[in-house]
Amino acid sequence: MLEEVFRNEWGRVLASLVGFLGDFDRAEEAAQEAFTIAAQQWPESGLPDNPGAWLVRTARNRAIDRIRRERTLAQKIRLLPVPEAATMDEFDDIELDETVIKDERLELIFTCCHPALPLEGQVALTLRALGGLATAEIARAFLVSEETMKRRLSRAKAKIKATGIPFAVPDAHRLPDRLDAVLAVVYLIYNEGYAGRGDLGAEAIRLGRVLSGLMPDEPETHGLLALMMIHDARRRARFAGEDLVLLEDQDRSLWDAPQLAAGQAVLERAVALGGRGPYVVQAAIASLQTRERVDWARVAGLYRRLVELTGSPVVRLNHAAAMAQAGDPAAALRTVDALDPELDGYLYLHSTRGELLHRLGRDDDARTAYRRALELATSTPERRFLTRRLEEI
């Protein structure tokens, strides 16, 4: 129970403190102190009526006490720099209305995903600040040392302070571009989880829910959430032991039906808001692929639309696969062959090409393509699947 409350409230509390103090490190220290006190007191006293407000108030008081101690010490020895926040006279008259606490998580999301930060810093800081993941957890998820991840977080926070990155939602004319960056970071986190790295998939969905709740009229936030929920609903069926299972071979009884229905409802909300962007289109494709009989011609049409929106070579590869499923493997192969130089190091280009060549009766060429894909495979399920396909051919 306590762990769930902490995970749910961490982002809200930290966002309030960053907005109040203007400093990530100070905000984190104060938040950690407040959560530590809560872990000691709540088991005996019980949960307060408003846990978030209790944590914010306690954290603010701790931060103010710390700043006052530093100011007093600096005045005594006249050597330490006085933090800028410590000169704020309004600290003497702080009042916190526990019934109305401004939710500043949206400002925090846009701060973490500011384009001035490197992508790896955006991802790490988003997971730390909004997800409440410990540095060691993030490091494990991205297969780097804890010290490396600590440096990434420190550099990102230092960059925010040094360059004066604003703690604010961008102006309306800048919002679409900045929102794209935020959505891309959340989706990248989800994809890392989908590939099996820790609990990042669930964390990304939770961040997606936060984002769609904070921006209820933005169709792309709902589109991304729907996309992640629909994909995640099929997660248990994607593997049989260490074997990768293709969509058409998956045991549908293993799909999470309630989550699938919830994802469909979120997609309907995005469409009702007029959503026609890339995440809404991808969610629509994922939704069609859960039907008992998949309308592949319609899926191919949506992929064509997605190619127009993104220009992505990976999307063009997916379009080709849908074309083949719709009954035109020869046209699909021409599309894939045109992509070869661009995606030569991408294993799914070669596995898709192998499948198309096999369908067209060119088994020698198909084996060559599958062997190239096998060279590029990095996970055991991928290697087992490709080896099995080679044996079948």
Summary of the structure (lengths in Angstrom):
residues: 393
radius of gyration: 24.7
end to end distance: 52.6
largest distance: 85.2
contacts: 1231
relative contact order: 0.06
helix: 73%
strand: 1%
